[in-house]
């Protein structure tokens, strides 16, 4: 038994090294990993590394309003004298929190529904689940999110709910297609012949073969969720002032363009950097699983 455990441990280490080698062959993917790691670190350490953490909340300093970027205020100050650098770093917290909450709410039900519909393909379950998801997919995501958010009271929580309600069908469709492609494979048929429970077949045999596509989409969707959440905040349907949300900061500083350009430009650049980082990371993860299936 000890020998078998050592063999499994060695095999796992080799598999991790092999995947890292494939991932590291793409410099852009490594850059994406570094960017994502830095953003997560900044978000977690924001209260300790920012120069004016209290200005991420209600504190203002009207004597220092509209100061340009300097050594004292790296990104300048806004119309209320608050440090834009501090608020941008805290903005990472809200952006990552929104992406995490939305994906946590949509991935499990979307994947489960896709598995069930794909496994029972051709039946009434398939018809009901996929036709409902098609209705949601037919409407542009931003339009649907704006419609839902406009009915609710503007807040960060309601913005998350609006995005979640329109995001799950994409995971249902993805998992459905992946399940359908392996539904008739020999290992699935062998499990059925042996009398295995249907749910055990779906979650133990089929789901592991879909994880590559699902993980890749999750990584890529982080950027899209952040972009959509920022868009809702920009039009006033997301996080409300004084919350240091990146979209809200861009909207608040847009009325002072082009004179006080730094108020909007730095939060906008932060959004671009986060989205770019997760997209590059997602491309690297996709390359790992694509090569493994060749």
MIDOSE-1310 file (N, C-alpha, C; in nm, 2 decimals, decimal comma, always signed):
residues 294
xxxx	+0,08/-0,12/+0,00/+0,00/+0,00/+0,00/+0,09/+0,13/+0,00; +0,20/+0,12/+0,08/+0,28/+0,24/+0,08/+0,35/+0,26/-0,05; +0,38/+0,15/-0,12/+0,45/+0,17/-0,25/+0,35/+0,23/-0,35; +0,22/+0,19/-0,35/+0,12/+0,24/-0,44/+0,10/+0,39/-0,41
xxxx	+0,10/+0,43/-0,28/+0,08/+0,57/-0,24/+0,20/+0,65/-0,30; +0,32/+0,60/-0,29/+0,43/+0,67/-0,34/+0,42/+0,69/-0,49; +0,38/+0,58/-0,55/+0,37/+0,59/-0,70/+0,26/+0,69/-0,74; +0,15/+0,70/-0,67/+0,05/+0,80/-0,70/+0,10/+0,94/-0,67
xxxx	+0,18/+0,96/-0,57/+0,23/+1,09/-0,53/+0,33/+1,13/-0,64; +0,41/+1,04/-0,69/+0,51/+1,07/-0,79/+0,44/+1,11/-0,92; +0,33/+1,03/-0,95/+0,25/+1,06/-1,07/+0,19/+1,19/-1,07; +0,13/+1,23/-0,95/+0,07/+1,36/-0,94/+0,17/+1,47/-0,96
xxxx	+0,29/+1,46/-0,90/+0,39/+1,56/-0,91/+0,44/+1,57/-1,06; +0,45/+1,46/-1,13/+0,49/+1,46/-1,27/+0,38/+1,53/-1,35; +0,26/+1,50/-1,32/+0,15/+1,56/-1,40/+0,14/+1,71/-1,38; +0,17/+1,76/-1,26/+0,17/+1,90/-1,23/+0,29/+1,97/-1,30
xxxx	+0,40/+1,90/-1,30/+0,52/+1,96/-1,37/+0,50/+1,96/-1,52; +0,43/+1,86/-1,57/+0,40/+1,86/-1,72/+0,31/+1,97/-1,76; +0,20/+1,99/-1,67/+0,11/+2,10/-1,70/+0,17/+2,23/-1,69; +0,26/+2,25/-1,59/+0,33/+2,38/-1,58/+0,42/+2,41/-1,70
xxxx	+0,48/+2,30/-1,74/+0,57/+2,32/-1,86/+0,49/+2,36/-1,98; +0,37/+2,30/-2,00/+0,29/+2,34/-2,12/+0,24/+2,49/-2,10; +0,21/+2,52/-1,98/+0,16/+2,65/-1,95/+0,27/+2,76/-1,97; +0,39/+2,73/-1,92/+0,50/+2,82/-1,92/+0,56/+2,84/-2,06
xxxx	+0,52/+2,76/-2,15/+0,57/+2,78/-2,29/+0,51/+2,90/-2,36; +0,40/+2,95/-2,30/+0,34/+3,07/-2,35/+0,38/+3,19/-2,26; +0,46/+3,28/-2,31/+0,50/+3,40/-2,22/+0,38/+3,48/-2,18; +0,29/+3,50/-2,27/+0,17/+3,58/-2,24/+0,08/+3,52/-2,13
xxxx	+0,08/+3,38/-2,13/+0,00/+3,32/-2,02/+0,07/+3,34/-1,89; +0,20/+3,34/-1,89/+0,28/+3,36/-1,76/+0,26/+3,51/-1,72; +0,26/+3,60/-1,81/+0,23/+3,74/-1,78/+0,09/+3,75/-1,72; -0,01/+3,68/-1,78/-0,15/+3,68/-1,72/-0,15/+3,63/-1,58
xxxx	-0,08/+3,52/-1,56/-0,07/+3,47/-1,42/-0,01/+3,57/-1,32; +0,09/+3,63/-1,36/+0,16/+3,73/-1,28/+0,06/+3,85/-1,25; -0,01/+3,90/-1,35/-0,10/+4,01/-1,34/-0,21/+3,97/-1,24; -0,27/+3,85/-1,26/-0,38/+3,81/-1,17/-0,33/+3,79/-1,03
xxxx	-0,21/+3,74/-1,01/-0,15/+3,72/-0,87/-0,13/+3,86/-0,81; -0,08/+3,95/-0,88/-0,06/+4,09/-0,83/-0,19/+4,15/-0,79; -0,29/+4,14/-0,88/-0,42/+4,20/-0,85/-0,48/+4,14/-0,73; -0,48/+4,01/-0,71/-0,53/+3,95/-0,60/-0,46/+3,99/-0,47
xxxx	-0,33/+4,00/-0,48/-0,25/+4,04/-0,36/-0,29/+4,19/-0,32; -0,30/+4,28/-0,42/-0,33/+4,41/-0,39/-0,47/+4,42/-0,33; -0,56/+4,34/-0,38/-0,70/+4,35/-0,33/-0,70/+4,30/-0,18; -0,63/+4,19/-0,15/-0,63/+4,14/-0,01/-0,55/+4,23/+0,08
xxxx	-0,44/+4,29/+0,03/-0,36/+4,38/+0,12/-0,39/+4,52/+0,11; -0,50/+4,56/+0,05/-0,54/+4,70/+0,03/-0,54/+4,78/+0,16; -0,60/+4,74/+0,27/-0,60/+4,82/+0,39/-0,46/+4,85/+0,45; -0,36/+4,76/+0,41/-0,23/+4,78/+0,46/-0,12/+4,84/+0,37
xxxx	-0,15/+4,84/+0,24/-0,05/+4,90/+0,15/-0,09/+5,03/+0,09; -0,22/+5,07/+0,10/-0,26/+5,20/+0,05/-0,23/+5,31/+0,14; -0,19/+5,43/+0,09/-0,15/+5,54/+0,18/-0,27/+5,60/+0,26; -0,39/+5,60/+0,20/-0,50/+5,66/+0,27/-0,62/+5,57/+0,27
xxxx	-0,61/+5,46/+0,35/-0,72/+5,36/+0,35/-0,86/+5,41/+0,39; -0,86/+5,52/+0,47/-0,99/+5,57/+0,52/-1,06/+5,64/+0,40; -0,99/+5,69/+0,30/-1,05/+5,76/+0,19/-1,12/+5,66/+0,10; -1,11/+5,53/+0,12/-1,19/+5,43/+0,05/-1,34/+5,43/+0,09
xxxx	-1,36/+5,50/+0,20/-1,50/+5,51/+0,25/-1,56/+5,65/+0,24; -1,60/+5,70/+0,36/-1,67/+5,83/+0,36/-1,58/+5,94/+0,38; -1,45/+5,92/+0,42/-1,36/+6,03/+0,45/-1,33/+6,11/+0,33; -1,33/+6,24/+0,34/-1,30/+6,33/+0,23/-1,19/+6,43/+0,27
xxxx	-1,14/+6,50/+0,18/-1,03/+6,60/+0,21/-1,04/+6,71/+0,10; -1,14/+6,80/+0,12/-1,17/+6,90/+0,02/-1,05/+7,00/-0,01; -0,96/+7,01/+0,08/-0,85/+7,10/+0,06/-0,76/+7,05/-0,05; -0,76/+6,91/-0,07/-0,67/+6,85/-0,17/-0,74/+6,81/-0,30
xxxx	-0,86/+6,86/-0,33/-0,93/+6,81/-0,44/-0,86/+6,85/-0,57; -0,88/+6,76/-0,67/-0,83/+6,78/-0,81/-0,68/+6,80/-0,82; -0,60/+6,73/-0,72/-0,46/+6,74/-0,73/-0,41/+6,64/-0,84; -0,32/+6,68/-0,93/-0,27/+6,59/-1,03/-0,18/+6,48/-0,97
xxxx	-0,15/+6,38/-1,05/-0,06/+6,27/-1,00/+0,07/+6,33/-0,95; +0,12/+6,28/-0,83/+0,24/+6,33/-0,77/+0,30/+6,22/-0,68; +0,41/+6,24/-0,62/+0,47/+6,14/-0,53/+0,38/+6,12/-0,41; +0,30/+6,22/-0,37/+0,21/+6,21/-0,25/+0,09/+6,14/-0,29
xxxx	+0,03/+6,17/-0,41/-0,08/+6,10/-0,46/-0,05/+6,04/-0,60; -0,02/+5,92/-0,61/+0,03/+5,86/-0,73/-0,06/+5,87/-0,85; -0,19/+5,86/-0,82/-0,29/+5,87/-0,92/-0,37/+6,00/-0,91; -0,33/+6,10/-0,83/-0,40/+6,22/-0,81/-0,51/+6,21/-0,71
xxxx	-0,59/+6,31/-0,70/-0,71/+6,31/-0,61/-0,84/+6,34/-0,69; -0,95/+6,31/-0,64/-1,08/+6,33/-0,71/-1,14/+6,46/-0,67; -1,27/+6,48/-0,70/-1,34/+6,60/-0,67/-1,37/+6,62/-0,52; -1,35/+6,51/-0,44/-1,37/+6,52/-0,30/-1,24/+6,52/-0,23
xxxx	-1,13/+6,52/-0,30/-1,00/+6,52/-0,24/-0,95/+6,38/-0,20; -1,01/+6,28/-0,24/-0,98/+6,14/-0,21/-0,87/+6,09/-0,30; -0,78/+6,01/-0,25/-0,67/+5,96/-0,32/-0,72/+5,85/-0,42; -0,70/+5,88/-0,55/-0,75/+5,79/-0,66/-0,68/+5,65/-0,65
xxxx	-0,55/+5,65/-0,62/-0,47/+5,53/-0,61/-0,53/+5,44/-0,50; -0,56/+5,49/-0,39/-0,62/+5,41/-0,28/-0,75/+5,36/-0,32; -0,83/+5,44/-0,38/-0,97/+5,39/-0,42/-0,96/+5,29/-0,53; -0,86/+5,30/-0,62/-0,85/+5,21/-0,73/-0,81/+5,07/-0,67
xxxx	-0,72/+5,07/-0,58/-0,67/+4,94/-0,52/-0,79/+4,87/-0,44; -0,87/+4,95/-0,37/-0,98/+4,90/-0,30/-1,09/+4,86/-0,41; -1,09/+4,92/-0,52/-1,18/+4,88/-0,63/-1,16/+4,74/-0,68; -1,03/+4,70/-0,67/-1,00/+4,56/-0,70/-1,08/+4,46/-0,61
xxxx	-1,10/+4,50/-0,49/-1,17/+4,41/-0,39/-1,31/+4,39/-0,44; -1,38/+4,50/-0,48/-1,52/+4,49/-0,52/-1,54/+4,42/-0,65; -1,44/+4,44/-0,74/-1,45/+4,37/-0,87/-1,43/+4,22/-0,86; -1,33/+4,18/-0,78/-1,30/+4,04/-0,76/-1,42/+3,97/-0,68
xxxx	-1,47/+4,05/-0,58/-1,58/+3,99/-0,50/-1,70/+3,97/-0,59; -1,73/+4,06/-0,68/-1,84/+4,05/-0,77/-1,82/+3,93/-0,86; -1,71/+3,92/-0,92/-1,68/+3,80/-1,01/-1,69/+3,67/-0,93; -1,64/+3,67/-0,81/-1,64/+3,54/-0,73/-1,78/+3,50/-0,69
xxxx	-1,86/+3,60/-0,65/-2,00/+3,57/-0,61/-2,08/+3,53/-0,73; -2,07/+3,60/-0,84/-2,15/+3,56/-0,96/-2,12/+3,42/-1,01; -1,99/+3,39/-1,02/-1,95/+3,26/-1,07/-1,98/+3,15/-0,97; -1,98/+3,18/-0,84/-2,02/+3,08/-0,74/-2,16/+3,05/-0,75
xxxx	-2,24/+3,15/-0,79/-2,39/+3,13/-0,80/-2,43/+3,06/-0,93; -2,35/+3,09/-1,04/-2,40/+3,04/-1,17/-2,33/+2,91/-1,22; -2,21/+2,89/-1,17/-2,14/+2,77/-1,23/-2,20/+2,64/-1,18; -2,23/+2,62/-1,05/-2,28/+2,49/-1,00/-2,42/+2,46/-1,07
xxxx	-2,52/+2,55/-1,06/-2,65/+2,51/-1,13/-2,63/+2,50/-1,28; -2,55/+2,58/-1,34/-2,54/+2,57/-1,49/-2,47/+2,44/-1,53; -2,37/+2,40/-1,46/-2,30/+2,27/-1,49/-2,39/+2,15/-1,46; -2,46/+2,15/-1,35/-2,55/+2,04/-1,32/-2,66/+2,03/-1,42
xxxx	-2,73/+2,14/-1,46/-2,83/+2,13/-1,56/-2,78/+2,08/-1,69; -2,66/+2,13/-1,73/-2,60/+2,09/-1,85/-2,57/+1,94/-1,85; -2,52/+1,89/-1,74/-2,49/+1,74/-1,73/-2,62/+1,66/-1,74; -2,72/+1,70/-1,67/-2,85/+1,63/-1,67/-2,91/+1,63/-1,81
xxxx	-2,91/+1,75/-1,87/-2,97/+1,76/-2,01/-2,89/+1,68/-2,11; -2,76/+1,69/-2,10/-2,67/+1,61/-2,19/-2,68/+1,46/-2,18; -2,69/+1,42/-2,05/-2,70/+1,27/-2,03/-2,83/+1,21/-2,08; -2,94/+1,29/-2,05/-3,07/+1,24/-2,09/-3,11/+1,31/-2,23
xxxx	-3,01/+1,33/-2,31/-3,03/+1,39/-2,44/-3,15/+1,33/-2,52; -3,24/+1,41/-2,57/-3,35/+1,36/-2,65/-3,48/+1,35/-2,57; -3,47/+1,36/-2,44/-3,59/+1,35/-2,36/-3,65/+1,48/-2,32; -3,75/+1,48/-2,24/-3,82/+1,60/-2,20/-3,73/+1,69/-2,11
xxxx	-3,64/+1,63/-2,04/-3,55/+1,71/-1,95/-3,46/+1,79/-2,04; -3,41/+1,73/-2,14/-3,32/+1,80/-2,24/-3,40/+1,91/-2,31; -3,52/+1,89/-2,35/-3,60/+1,99/-2,42/-3,63/+2,11/-2,32; -3,67/+2,08/-2,20/-3,71/+2,19/-2,11/-3,59/+2,27/-2,07
xxxx	-3,48/+2,21/-2,03/-3,36/+2,28/-1,99/-3,30/+2,37/-2,10; -3,28/+2,31/-2,21/-3,21/+2,38/-2,32/-3,30/+2,48/-2,39; -3,43/+2,47/-2,39/-3,51/+2,57/-2,45/-3,52/+2,69/-2,36; -3,52/+2,67/-2,22/-3,52/+2,78/-2,13/-3,39/+2,86/-2,14
xxxx	-3,28/+2,78/-2,15/-3,14/+2,85/-2,16/-3,13/+2,92/-2,29; -3,19/+2,87/-2,40/-3,19/+2,94/-2,53/-3,26/+3,07/-2,52; -3,36/+3,08/-2,44/-3,44/+3,21/-2,43/-3,34/+3,31/-2,37; -3,27/+3,28/-2,26/-3,18/+3,37/-2,20/-3,06/+3,41/-2,29
xxxx	-3,01/+3,31/-2,36/-2,89/+3,33/-2,45/-2,93/+3,42/-2,57; -3,06/+3,41/-2,61/-3,10/+3,49/-2,73/-3,09/+3,64/-2,70; -3,10/+3,68/-2,58/-3,10/+3,82/-2,54/-2,95/+3,86/-2,51; -2,90/+3,97/-2,57/-2,76/+4,02/-2,54/-2,74/+4,03/-2,39
xxxx	-2,63/+3,98/-2,34/-2,61/+3,98/-2,19/-2,62/+4,11/-2,13; -2,56/+4,22/-2,19/-2,56/+4,35/-2,13/-2,71/+4,40/-2,12; -2,78/+4,38/-2,23/-2,92/+4,43/-2,23/-3,00/+4,36/-2,13; -2,99/+4,23/-2,11/-3,06/+4,16/-2,01/-3,02/+4,20/-1,87
xxxx	-2,89/+4,22/-1,85/-2,85/+4,26/-1,72/-2,90/+4,40/-1,68; -2,90/+4,49/-1,78/-2,95/+4,62/-1,76/-3,10/+4,62/-1,73; -3,17/+4,53/-1,80/-3,32/+4,53/-1,78/-3,35/+4,48/-1,64; -3,28/+4,37/-1,59/-3,30/+4,32/-1,46/-3,26/+4,42/-1,35
xxxx	-3,14/+4,48/-1,37/-3,09/+4,57/-1,27/-3,18/+4,70/-1,26; -3,24/+4,74/-1,37/-3,32/+4,86/-1,37/-3,45/+4,84/-1,29; -3,49/+4,72/-1,27/-3,61/+4,69/-1,20/-3,58/+4,69/-1,05; -3,46/+4,65/-1,01/-3,42/+4,64/-0,87/-3,36/+4,77/-0,82
xxxx	-3,35/+4,78/-0,69/-3,28/+4,90/-0,63/-3,14/+4,90/-0,66; -3,08/+5,01/-0,71/-2,94/+5,01/-0,75/-2,85/+4,98/-0,63; -2,77/+4,87/-0,64/-2,67/+4,84/-0,53/-2,58/+4,73/-0,59; -2,47/+4,71/-0,52/-2,37/+4,61/-0,56/-2,43/+4,47/-0,55
xxxx	-2,51/+4,44/-0,45/-2,57/+4,31/-0,44/-2,67/+4,28/-0,55; -2,76/+4,38/-0,58/-2,85/+4,36/-0,69/-2,79/+4,35/-0,82; -2,68/+4,42/-0,84/-2,60/+4,41/-0,97/-2,55/+4,27/-0,98; -2,50/+4,21/-0,87/-2,45/+4,07/-0,88/-2,57/+3,97/-0,91
xxxx	-2,69/+4,00/-0,85/-2,80/+3,91/-0,88/-2,84/+3,93/-1,03; -2,84/+4,05/-1,08/-2,88/+4,07/-1,22/-2,78/+4,00/-1,32; -2,65/+4,01/-1,29/-2,56/+3,94/-1,37/-2,57/+3,78/-1,36; -2,60/+3,74/-1,24/-2,61/+3,59/-1,22/-2,73/+3,53/-1,29
xxxx	-2,84/+3,61/-1,29/-2,96/+3,56/-1,36/-2,94/+3,54/-1,51; -2,85/+3,61/-1,57/-2,84/+3,59/-1,71/-2,71/+3,52/-1,75; -2,63/+3,47/-1,66/-2,50/+3,41/-1,69/-2,51/+3,26/-1,69; -2,60/+3,20/-1,61/-2,60/+3,05/-1,59/-2,62/+2,98/-1,72
xxxx	-2,70/+3,02/-1,82/-2,72/+2,94/-1,94/-2,60/+2,91/-2,02; -2,50/+3,00/-2,01/-2,38/+2,98/-2,09/-2,30/+2,85/-2,04; -2,31/+2,83/-1,91/-2,24/+2,71/-1,85/-2,33/+2,59/-1,88; -2,46/+2,61/-1,88/-2,55/+2,49/-1,92/-2,52/+2,45/-2,06
xxxx	-2,51/+2,54/-2,15/-2,48/+2,51/-2,29/-2,35/+2,45/-2,31; -2,25/+2,50/-2,25/-2,11/+2,45/-2,26/-2,10/+2,30/-2,20; -2,16/+2,28/-2,08/-2,16/+2,15/-2,03/-2,24/+2,05/-2,10; -2,35/+2,10/-2,16/-2,44/+2,01/-2,24/-2,36/+1,96/-2,36
xxxx	-2,29/+2,05/-2,43/-2,22/+2,01/-2,55/-2,11/+1,91/-2,51; -2,03/+1,94/-2,40/-1,93/+1,85/-2,36/-1,98/+1,72/-2,32; -2,09/+1,71/-2,25/-2,15/+1,59/-2,20/-2,20/+1,51/-2,32; -2,26/+1,57/-2,42/-2,31/+1,50/-2,54/-2,20/+1,44/-2,62
xxxx	-2,08/+1,50/-2,61/-1,97/+1,45/-2,69/-1,91/+1,32/-2,63; -1,92/+1,30/-2,50/-1,87/+1,18/-2,43/-1,97/+1,09/-2,39; -2,10/+1,12/-2,41/-2,21/+1,04/-2,36/-2,21/+0,90/-2,41; -2,16/+0,87/-2,53/-2,16/+0,74/-2,59/-2,02/+0,68/-2,59
xxxx	-1,93/+0,73/-2,52/-1,80/+0,67/-2,51/-1,80/+0,54/-2,44; -1,70/+0,45/-2,46/-1,70/+0,32/-2,41/-1,70/+0,32/-2,26; -1,63/+0,41/-2,20/-1,62/+0,40/-2,05/-1,75/+0,44/-1,99; -1,83/+0,52/-2,05/-1,97/+0,55/-2,00/-2,06/+0,43/-2,02
xxxx	-2,05/+0,37/-2,14/-2,13/+0,25/-2,16/-2,09/+0,14/-2,07; -1,96/+0,12/-2,04/-1,92/+0,02/-1,95/-1,98/+0,04/-1,81; -1,98/+0,16/-1,76/-2,04/+0,20/-1,63/-2,18/+0,17/-1,63; -2,25/+0,19/-1,73/-2,40/+0,16/-1,74/-2,42/+0,01/-1,74
xxxx	-2,34/-0,06/-1,81/-2,36/-0,21/-1,81/-2,33/-0,27/-1,67; -2,24/-0,21/-1,60/-2,21/-0,26/-1,46/-2,31/-0,22/-1,36; -2,41/-0,14/-1,41/-2,52/-0,10/-1,32/-2,50/+0,02/-1,23; -2,40/+0,10/-1,27/-2,37/+0,22/-1,19/-2,49/+0,32/-1,19
xxxx	-2,51/+0,39/-1,08/-2,61/+0,49/-1,07/-2,59/+0,60/-1,17; -2,70/+0,65/-1,23/-2,69/+0,76/-1,33/-2,61/+0,88/-1,28; -2,65/+0,92/-1,16/-2,58/+1,04/-1,11/-2,43/+1,02/-1,08; -2,40/+0,90/-1,04/-2,26/+0,87/-1,02/-2,18/+0,87/-1,16
xxxx	-2,25/+0,82/-1,26/-2,19/+0,82/-1,39/-2,16/+0,97/-1,44; -2,26/+1,05/-1,42/-2,25/+1,19/-1,46/-2,14/+1,26/-1,39; -2,13/+1,24/-1,26/-2,04/+1,32/-1,18/-1,90/+1,26/-1,16; -1,90/+1,13/-1,17/-1,77/+1,06/-1,16/-1,70/+1,03/-1,29
xxxx	-1,78/+1,00/-1,39/-1,72/+0,96/-1,52/-1,72/+1,08/-1,63; -1,84/+1,15/-1,64/-1,85/+1,25/-1,74/-1,79/+1,38/-1,70; -1,83/+1,43/-1,58/-1,79/+1,56/-1,54/-1,64/+1,58/-1,54; -1,55/+1,49/-1,49/-1,41/+1,51/-1,50/-1,36/+1,53/-1,64
xxxx	-1,43/+1,48/-1,74/-1,39/+1,50/-1,88/-1,44/+1,64/-1,94; -1,52/+1,71/-1,86/-1,57/+1,84/-1,90/-1,49/+1,95/-1,83; -1,41/+1,92/-1,73/-1,35/+2,02/-1,64/-1,26/+2,11/-1,71; -1,19/+2,07/-1,82/-1,10/+2,15/-1,89/-1,18/+2,27/-1,95
xxxx	-1,29/+2,24/-2,02/-1,36/+2,35/-2,08/-1,43/+2,44/-1,98; -1,47/+2,38/-1,87/-1,54/+2,46/-1,76/-1,44/+2,55/-1,69; -1,32/+2,50/-1,66/-1,22/+2,59/-1,59/-1,17/+2,70/-1,68; -1,16/+2,67/-1,81/-1,11/+2,77/-1,90/-1,22/+2,88/-1,91
xxxx	-1,35/+2,84/-1,92/-1,45/+2,95/-1,93/-1,46/+3,03/-1,80; -1,44/+2,96/-1,68/-1,45/+3,04/-1,56/-1,34/+3,14/-1,55; -1,22/+3,11/-1,59/-1,11/+3,21/-1,59/-1,14/+3,32/-1,69; -1,19/+3,29/-1,81/-1,22/+3,40/-1,90/-1,34/+3,48/-1,86
xxxx	-1,43/+3,42/-1,79/-1,55/+3,49/-1,75/-1,53/+3,59/-1,64; -1,42/+3,57/-1,56/-1,40/+3,66/-1,45/-1,38/+3,80/-1,51; -1,31/+3,82/-1,62/-1,29/+3,95/-1,68/-1,43/+4,00/-1,74; -1,51/+3,91/-1,80/-1,63/+3,96/-1,85/-1,73/+4,00/-1,74
xxxx	-1,73/+3,93/-1,63/-1,82/+3,97/-1,52/-1,78/+4,10/-1,46; -1,65/+4,12/-1,45/-1,60/+4,25/-1,40/-1,64/+4,36/-1,49; -1,62/+4,34/-1,62/-1,66/+4,44/-1,72/-1,81/+4,47/-1,72; -1,89/+4,37/-1,71/-2,03/+4,39/-1,70/-2,07/+4,46/-1,58
xxxx	-2,01/+4,42/-1,46/-2,04/+4,49/-1,34/-2,00/+4,63/-1,34; -1,89/+4,66/-1,40/-1,84/+4,80/-1,41/-1,94/+4,88/-1,50; -1,99/+4,82/-1,61/-2,08/+4,89/-1,69/-2,21/+4,92/-1,62; -2,26/+4,83/-1,54/-2,38/+4,86/-1,46/-2,35/+4,97/-1,36
xxxx	-2,24/+4,97/-1,30/-2,20/+5,08/-1,20/-2,18/+5,21/-1,28; -2,13/+5,21/-1,40/-2,11/+5,33/-1,48/-2,24/+5,40/-1,50; -2,35/+5,33/-1,53/-2,48/+5,39/-1,56/-2,56/+5,40/-1,43; -2,50/+5,38/-1,31/-2,57/+5,40/-1,19/-2,66/+5,29/-1,14
xxxx	-2,65/+5,17/-1,20/-2,73/+5,05/-1,16/-2,65/+4,95/-1,07; -2,53/+4,98/-1,04/-2,45/+4,89/-0,96/-2,41/+4,95/-0,83; -2,29/+4,94/-0,78/-2,24/+4,99/-0,66/-2,26/+5,14/-0,65; -2,30/+5,19/-0,54/-2,33/+5,33/-0,52/-2,22/+5,40/-0,44
xxxx	-2,20/+5,53/-0,47/-2,10/+5,61/-0,39/-2,14/+5,60/-0,24; -2,04/+5,60/-0,15/-1,90/+5,62/-0,17/-1,82/+5,49/-0,20; -1,89/+5,38/-0,23/-1,82/+5,26/-0,26/-1,71/+5,28/-0,37; -1,59/+5,24/-0,34/-1,48/+5,26/-0,44/-1,49/+5,15/-0,55
xxxx	-1,60/+5,15/-0,63/-1,61/+5,06/-0,74/-1,55/+5,12/-0,86; -1,48/+5,04/-0,94/-1,41/+5,10/-1,06/-1,50/+5,16/-1,16; -1,61/+5,10/-1,19/-1,71/+5,16/-1,28/-1,77/+5,29/-1,23; -1,80/+5,29/-1,10/-1,85/+5,42/-1,04/-1,75/+5,53/-1,04
xxxx	-1,62/+5,49/-1,02/-1,51/+5,59/-1,03/-1,50/+5,65/-1,17; -1,50/+5,56/-1,27/-1,49/+5,61/-1,41/-1,61/+5,71/-1,44; -1,73/+5,67/-1,40/-1,85/+5,75/-1,42/-1,84/+5,89/-1,35; -1,79/+5,88/-1,22/-1,78/+6,01/-1,14/-1,68/+6,10/-1,20
xxxx	-1,57/+6,05/-1,26/-1,47/+6,14/-1,31/-1,49/+6,18/-1,45; -1,58/+6,12/-1,52/-1,60/+6,15/-1,67/-1,65/+6,29/-1,69; -1,72/+6,35/-1,59/-1,77/+6,48/-1,61/-1,67/+6,59/-1,59; -1,55/+6,55/-1,55/-1,44/+6,64/-1,53/-1,33/+6,63/-1,65
xxxx	-1,36/+6,54/-1,74/-1,27/+6,53/-1,86/-1,29/+6,65/-1,95; -1,18/+6,69/-2,02/-1,04/+6,63/-2,02/-0,95/+6,70/-1,91; -1,00/+6,80/-1,84/-0,91/+6,87/-1,75/-0,85/+6,78/-1,64; -0,94/+6,71/-1,56/-0,89/+6,62/-1,45/-0,90/+6,48/-1,51
xxxx	-0,82/+6,45/-1,60/-0,82/+6,32/-1,67/-0,79/+6,20/-1,59; -0,71/+6,22/-1,48/-0,66/+6,11/-1,40/-0,77/+6,05/-1,32; -0,88/+6,12/-1,29/-0,99/+6,07/-1,20/-1,06/+5,95/-1,27; -1,07/+5,95/-1,40/-1,13/+5,84/-1,48/-1,03/+5,75/-1,54
xxxx	-0,92/+5,80/-1,58/-0,83/+5,72/-1,66/-0,77/+5,61/-1,58; -0,72/+5,63/-1,46/-0,66/+5,52/-1,38/-0,75/+5,41/-1,34; -0,87/+5,44/-1,30/-0,97/+5,33/-1,27/-1,00/+5,25/-1,40; -1,01/+5,32/-1,51/-1,04/+5,26/-1,64/-0,92/+5,17/-1,68
xxxx	-0,80/+5,21/-1,66/-0,69/+5,13/-1,69/-0,68/+5,01/-1,60; -0,72/+5,02/-1,48/-0,73/+4,91/-1,38/-0,82/+4,80/-1,43; -0,94/+4,85/-1,49/-1,03/+4,75/-1,54/-0,97/+4,67/-1,66; -0,90/+4,75/-1,75/-0,84/+4,69/-1,86/-0,73/+4,59/-1,82
xxxx	-0,65/+4,62/-1,72/-0,54/+4,53/-1,67/-0,60/+4,40/-1,62; -0,71/+4,42/-1,53/-0,77/+4,30/-1,47/-0,82/+4,20/-1,58; -0,90/+4,26/-1,67/-0,96/+4,18/-1,78/-0,85/+4,11/-1,87; -0,75/+4,19/-1,90/-0,64/+4,14/-1,98/-0,57/+4,02/-1,91
xxxx	-0,54/+4,04/-1,78/-0,47/+3,94/-1,70/-0,55/+3,81/-1,70; -0,68/+3,81/-1,67/-0,76/+3,69/-1,66/-0,78/+3,63/-1,80; -0,79/+3,71/-1,91/-0,80/+3,65/-2,04/-0,67/+3,58/-2,08; -0,55/+3,64/-2,05/-0,43/+3,57/-2,08/-0,41/+3,44/-2,00
xxxx	-0,45/+3,45/-1,88/-0,45/+3,33/-1,79/-0,54/+3,22/-1,84; -0,66/+3,26/-1,89/-0,75/+3,16/-1,94/-0,70/+3,10/-2,07; -0,63/+3,17/-2,15/-0,58/+3,12/-2,27/-0,47/+3,01/-2,24; -0,39/+3,03/-2,14/-0,29/+2,94/-2,09/-0,36/+2,81/-2,04
xxxx	-0,46/+2,82/-1,96/-0,53/+2,71/-1,91/-0,60/+2,63/-2,02; -0,65/+2,70/-2,12/-0,71/+2,63/-2,23/-0,61/+2,55/-2,31; -0,49/+2,61/-2,33/-0,38/+2,54/-2,40/-0,34/+2,41/-2,33; -0,34/+2,41/-2,20/-0,31/+2,29/-2,12/-0,40/+2,17/-2,15
xxxx	-0,53/+2,20/-2,15/-0,63/+2,09/-2,17/-0,65/+2,06/-2,31; -0,63/+2,15/-2,40/-0,64/+2,12/-2,54/-0,53/+2,02/-2,58; -0,40/+2,04/-2,53/-0,29/+1,95/-2,57/-0,31/+1,82/-2,51; -0,38/+1,81/-2,39/-0,40/+1,68/-2,32/-0,50/+1,60/-2,40
xx	-0,59/+1,66/-2,48/-0,69/+1,59/-2,55/-0,65/+1,55/-2,69; -0,53/+1,59/-2,73/-0,48/+1,56/-2,87/-0,43/+1,41/-2,87
